[in-house]
Amino acid sequence: MKKGIVVAGLFLVLVIVLRPFVLDFVELLNFNREIEAIEIQNVRFVEIEDGVYEGSHQVGSISASVRISFTDGEMELLDIEHEHERGYNAEEIVERVIEERSLRVDAVTGATDSSRVILKAIENAICQGNATVCEN
């Protein structure tokens, strides 16, 4: 009887101690699934109407909001707000998008997750105002 109480007590302590680690692991798995599920559409920059566009995207603790403008198919970044954990240099991806005139650019090394979130925010900005220029 006493042995059973000790085993039950140890089990309870083990569950209490391991619970936060298990929950963190499950949260990380869900975060990774969401990041991997981000699909960036092919956007035809030359067909985008001149104007100012705003878009945002968030996955977990990473979020990005962009304000961009287009003039004659050329994109210009007006503003970006980027919340991140470690992807501080991910904002460099905007320059790649502008140079390549495409959302199909390589992620910034060391900031892959933030890069994908920023790209999706740019895509959302463009496609909300120009659905016909976006394709999967």
Secondary structure, DSSP 4 states (H G I P E B T S, - for coil): -HHHHHHHHHHHHHHHHHHHHHHHHHHHHHHHHHHHH--PPEE-GGGPPSEEEEEEEEETTEEEEEEEEEETTEEEEEEEEEE-SS-TTGGGHHHHHHHHTSS--PPPTT-HHHHHHHHHHHHHHHHHH-GGGEE-
